[in-house]
Amino acid sequence: MLRCIFSLLILTVLTACNTPSPAFRGLPPTRVTVDGSTFDVRVREDRAEAIRINPEYAPRFGPIRTRAAAAMAQVSGCEVKAVGGDQALAVGILDCD
């Protein structure tokens, strides 16, 4: 029984790995790789969301933030003014003027 519960828990966690946040649901992702980090990027209006989908050992957010911003810029064609979030999910504010 414990093995079944553990298996279901693992399956649930893995299924949610690249699920977009509520503001970006329903948008198709564009997969982009920047300097070894792979992101599913979604863009809505003046915001973008980058979900890192590849495994990396103990990444710090600083380098991931820079790579996520580059991925967002590549997909949106806009300048990225600010990026917040963490090593797994980053949200950026776009300047598309």
Rosetta silent file (secondary structure, phi, psi, omega in degrees, C-alpha in Angstrom):
SEQUENCE: MLRCIFSLLILTVLTACNTPSPAFRGLPPTRVTVDGSTFDVRVREDRAEAIRINPEYAPRFGPIRTRAAAAMAQVSGCEVKAVGGDQALAVGILDCD
SCORE:     score description
SCORE:     0.000 S_00000001
   1 L     0.000  -44.001  179.721    0.000    0.000    0.000 S_00000001
   2 H   -62.246  -37.425  178.535    2.788    2.409    0.886 S_00000001
   3 H   -62.744  -40.120  178.640    4.476    1.695   -2.454 S_00000001
   4 H   -64.957  -44.586  179.090    1.263    2.658   -4.314 S_00000001
   5 H   -62.501  -44.132  179.465    0.917    5.911   -2.390 S_00000001
   6 H   -62.688  -42.703  179.171    4.561    6.781   -3.033 S_00000001
   7 H   -62.449  -42.590  177.665    4.175    6.003   -6.764 S_00000001
   8 H   -64.732  -38.958  177.949    1.104    8.222   -7.023 S_00000001
   9 H   -63.105  -46.145  178.645    2.900   11.037   -5.237 S_00000001
  10 H   -61.621  -44.445  179.337    5.876   10.838   -7.619 S_00000001
  11 H   -60.887  -42.212  178.847    3.565   10.745  -10.638 S_00000001
  12 H   -63.262  -44.351  179.714    1.691   13.810   -9.393 S_00000001
  13 H   -63.661  -44.882 -178.962    4.895   15.776   -8.858 S_00000001
  14 H   -66.953  -34.090  178.740    6.272   14.856  -12.269 S_00000001
  15 H   -66.640  -33.121 -176.558    3.028   15.760  -14.006 S_00000001
  16 L   -86.627    2.728 -173.611    3.087   19.247  -12.498 S_00000001
  17 L   -61.406  -35.630 -179.640    6.677   20.003  -13.535 S_00000001
  18 L  -125.053   32.662  176.591    5.806   22.186  -16.504 S_00000001
  19 L   -79.183  126.991 -178.538    2.246   23.200  -15.668 S_00000001
  20 L   -69.953  158.882  175.132    1.781   26.930  -16.275 S_00000001
  21 L   -71.252  165.169 -175.581    0.545   29.276  -13.594 S_00000001
  22 H   -53.916  -36.664 -178.329   -3.127   30.333  -13.801 S_00000001
  23 H   -67.030  -19.637 -176.152   -2.356   33.531  -15.742 S_00000001
  24 H  -115.238    7.365  178.869   -0.688   31.524  -18.543 S_00000001
  25 L   -65.430  146.139  178.911   -2.985   28.485  -18.741 S_00000001
  26 L    87.296   -8.349  178.473   -4.335   27.674  -22.152 S_00000001
  27 L   -95.070  136.166  177.741   -1.338   29.144  -23.962 S_00000001
  28 L   -73.314  140.517  179.011    0.892   26.808  -25.961 S_00000001
  29 L   -83.399  154.264  169.492    4.527   26.781  -24.814 S_00000001
  30 E  -113.299  122.947 -177.136    7.530   27.467  -26.994 S_00000001
  31 E   -86.913  127.526 -177.073   10.524   25.342  -25.968 S_00000001
  32 E  -135.972  138.810  174.295   13.839   27.222  -25.893 S_00000001
  33 E  -114.344  128.022  178.846   17.315   26.215  -24.707 S_00000001
  34 E  -129.075  118.301  176.983   19.724   28.898  -23.484 S_00000001
  35 L    48.468   42.184  176.372   23.216   27.985  -22.238 S_00000001
  36 L    89.352   -8.167  176.190   22.134   24.465  -21.232 S_00000001
  37 E  -101.836  130.057 -179.369   18.858   25.448  -19.533 S_00000001
  38 E  -108.055  131.355 -176.021   15.663   24.421  -21.331 S_00000001
  39 E  -125.406  147.010  163.147   12.477   26.421  -20.795 S_00000001
  40 E   -98.479  116.643 -175.149    8.842   26.232  -21.834 S_00000001
  41 E  -109.072  133.845  174.397    8.004   29.884  -22.474 S_00000001
  42 E  -125.972  141.505 -177.975    4.494   31.350  -22.649 S_00000001
  43 E  -124.439  132.562  173.744    3.703   34.985  -23.451 S_00000001
  44 E  -138.883  116.496  179.176    0.550   36.916  -22.596 S_00000001
  45 L    54.760 -118.111 -176.452    0.350   40.650  -23.268 S_00000001
  46 L  -102.436   23.830  178.288    3.279   42.338  -21.485 S_00000001
  47 E  -132.866  153.033  176.510    4.307   39.320  -19.388 S_00000001
  48 E  -136.346  149.897  177.962    6.128   36.076  -20.070 S_00000001
  49 E  -125.078  130.497  177.579    6.556   32.906  -18.055 S_00000001
  50 E  -120.728  118.455  178.101    9.536   30.577  -18.403 S_00000001
  51 E  -105.438  119.201  179.656    9.361   27.156  -16.762 S_00000001
  52 E   -76.698  125.514 -173.511   12.727   25.381  -16.602 S_00000001
  53 L  -111.624   -5.119  179.967   12.130   21.775  -17.572 S_00000001
  54 L   -99.363  150.829  177.704   15.609   20.232  -17.520 S_00000001
  55 L   -76.451  136.728  174.110   17.327   18.871  -14.420 S_00000001
  56 L  -140.936  138.740 -178.205   20.250   20.894  -13.092 S_00000001
  57 L   -76.742  117.478  172.860   22.049   20.256   -9.833 S_00000001
  58 L    43.793   55.913  179.084   21.392   23.018   -7.279 S_00000001
  59 L   -72.744  144.764  172.536   21.144   25.963   -9.671 S_00000001
  60 L   -87.775  154.747 -176.335   21.200   29.461   -8.228 S_00000001
  61 H   -71.182  -28.576 -178.324   18.529   31.852   -9.486 S_00000001
  62 H   -52.270  -59.005  178.685   21.035   34.465  -10.709 S_00000001
  63 H   -66.057  -35.554  178.817   22.256   32.484  -13.755 S_00000001
  64 H   -66.293  -39.712  178.718   18.818   30.953  -14.302 S_00000001
  65 H   -57.999  -45.363 -179.385   17.231   34.446  -14.244 S_00000001
  66 H   -64.003  -43.002  179.490   19.577   35.604  -17.004 S_00000001
  67 H   -68.072  -40.341  178.680   18.874   32.518  -19.135 S_00000001
  68 H   -63.517  -41.514  178.228   15.105   32.765  -18.551 S_00000001
  69 H   -61.895  -41.429  178.224   15.161   36.432  -19.610 S_00000001
  70 H   -64.193  -40.031  178.426   17.021   35.500  -22.803 S_00000001
  71 H   -65.260  -42.728  178.570   14.462   32.761  -23.519 S_00000001
  72 H   -62.609  -42.717  179.247   11.566   35.179  -22.919 S_00000001
  73 H   -64.248  -41.258 -179.473   13.141   37.781  -25.222 S_00000001
  74 H   -62.693  -43.964 -177.558   13.722   35.179  -27.919 S_00000001
  75 H   -74.212  -42.660 -173.959   10.101   33.970  -27.868 S_00000001
  76 H   -84.603  -26.834 -173.471    8.404   37.362  -27.445 S_00000001
  77 L    76.576   12.133 -177.039   10.706   39.507  -29.561 S_00000001
  78 L  -114.214  163.082  171.773   10.571   42.083  -26.763 S_00000001
  79 E   -77.413  141.563  178.273   13.024   43.481  -24.237 S_00000001
  80 E   -98.832  115.359 -176.360   12.681   41.946  -20.772 S_00000001
  81 E   -80.960  -37.642 -176.816   12.559   44.708  -18.143 S_00000001
  82 E  -154.161  149.897  177.967   12.417   42.566  -14.989 S_00000001
  83 E  -135.299  131.419  175.494   12.370   38.892  -13.982 S_00000001
  84 E  -129.523  168.510  177.920   11.173   37.393  -10.720 S_00000001
  85 E   131.579 -143.364  179.714   10.553   33.888   -9.497 S_00000001
  86 L  -144.335 -168.154 -174.660   12.812   30.998   -8.638 S_00000001
  87 L   -65.355  -21.848 -176.970   14.998   28.336  -10.249 S_00000001
  88 L   -99.170  -37.729 -175.443   11.991   26.467  -11.682 S_00000001
  89 E  -136.174  124.025  179.156    9.556   29.202  -12.733 S_00000001
  90 E  -123.184  142.774  177.058   10.352   32.755  -13.756 S_00000001
  91 E  -121.595  131.886 -178.329    7.966   35.533  -14.768 S_00000001
  92 E  -118.980  152.247  174.025    9.174   38.513  -16.757 S_00000001
  93 E  -100.838  127.383 -174.416    7.804   41.951  -17.561 S_00000001
  94 E  -100.694  148.950  172.319    8.157   42.775  -21.239 S_00000001
  95 E  -120.493  100.389 -174.134    8.755   46.078  -23.024 S_00000001
  96 L  -101.635   20.241  179.727    7.477   45.582  -26.553 S_00000001
  97 L   -72.713    0.000    0.000    7.638   49.229  -27.721 S_00000001
